Amino acid sequence: MKHSAKSPLRIVVASAAVASLTLAACSGGDDTAPTTTGAPETSAAPTTAAATTTTTTVPTSQVSAPPTSAPDVLRMPLTGEPIEDASEIPERPALVVKVPTYGRGARPQAGLNRADIVFETIINDGATRLIAVYHSDGTGENPVGPIRSGRAQDIPLLTMLNRPLMAWSGGNPAVTRAFEDAADAGDLVNLNNVRGSGDLFFRRSGRTAPNNLFSNTDLLWSASPDDYEQPVAVFPYLAPGEQPDGDEAQVIEVRLDTIDVLWEYDEATGKYLRWQDGIEHGTEEAGQVAADNVVVMLMDYGVNRFDGNPDMQAYGSNPVLIFSGGTVRMGVWLRFAPEDGYGFYDNVEDLNPLGLLAGNTWVEFPRNQDGTVTIDETDFELPTTSVVPTTTPN
């Protein structure tokens, strides 16, 4: 891991105060919002500057679904790669695979660098799990996994992907019922290893259970229903040839409860390379985990009614940090309906969109708390205004 010899300046992302937003409930919701989870507070890192946010609410009627590109630019939906003809978009649904980050045999994982998008969420016991989303990559005979259990908090995240295939190893009865209900509602296609889809998965030798369950994308895509739909864009992108106009930022540190993640920009490749808990995060077949964009979305977490695990907010807003091309841009994310992707904006007054570079994207979802994000050798402040939600129940 390479670092500059100069003493780093560290900035801690400050959590915003809570304000009220009227939001539509997501699929499978109940009548009360979850309470704030009682997870241990993370200790704040040393700082040279800490910004304080003020709170502004925005009526949902003033914000539409996130723009994805100029109307004359055709793109791969989940990477933003410009294409010449819509026929280049693969005729298949998005495929979601649940992948662990911790435990004996969990790493190295297979297939992570072939995913268009990877979301990292906090789950039980202070651990995280990956939601790897595949669509554009057609080399599907190589394994993907290990494949682990789902969480009820996954469901509102998946609704933006236009009825994706959901490959997971199963869960407790309440979570299983939540996924079955979501499948019945047309929100996803349920590929549960222990309930009806076991022929799509296999155990690999040399791995320790439960981290020995794998599949491959061709096998999983073979379960696509006849009435499948292609995914739609879930992020905004910069115009072709446009470069991000943010401040220089080389090293990103993200604390997800007890999991410490570090991303470092590699100028030679234009990608961000990942470490976890001080160890280089390798993959089986493609070297170190790498991403064209790293998006850090500050999230409020409650307690999920289905499983008692952390419940990540599905809608509303909070601060966002977008890392692309060795720069960082700070703003707010917005999402208000199940079919919406995420909108990224510089502030809630002007709503100027912040686009990503075309390519694969990792999204980190740390808690909206002080001390969860630091940016080395960069001294600048958070936006002075932000929208902050009440969490919509799952």
Sequence and secondary structure as in RCSB ss.txt:
>XXXX:A:sequence
MKHSAKSPLRIVVASAAVASLTLAACSGGDDTAPTTTGAPETSAAPTTAAATTTTTTVPTSQVSAPPTSAPDVLR
MPLTGEPIEDASEIPERPALVVKVPTYGRGARPQAGLNRADIVFETIINDGATRLIAVYHSDGTGENPVGPIRSG
RAQDIPLLTMLNRPLMAWSGGNPAVTRAFEDAADAGDLVNLNNVRGSGDLFFRRSGRTAPNNLFSNTDLLWSASP
DDYEQPVAVFPYLAPGEQPDGDEAQVIEVRLDTIDVLWEYDEATGKYLRWQDGIEHGTEEAGQVAADNVVVMLMD
YGVNRFDGNPDMQAYGSNPVLIFSGGTVRMGVWLRFAPEDGYGFYDNVEDLNPLGLLAGNTWVEFPRNQDGTVTI
DETDFELPTTSVVPTTTPN
>XXXX:A:secstr
    SS    EE              TT  SS   B           SEE   EE    GGG  S   S TT  B
 TTT  B S GGGS SS  EEEEEESSSTT  SBBSGGG SEEEEEE GGG EEEEEEESS   TTSEEB     
 TTHHHHHGGGSS EEEE    HHHHHHHHHHHHTTS EEEETTTT GGG EE TTS TTTTEEEEHHHHHTT  
TT       S B  TT     EE  EEEEEETTEEEEEEEETTTTEEEEEETTEE BBSSSSB EESEEEEE B 
EEE TTTSSEEE  SEEEEEEEEETTEEEEEEEEE STT   EEES TTT  B  B SS EEEE  BSSTTSEEE
TT      SEE        
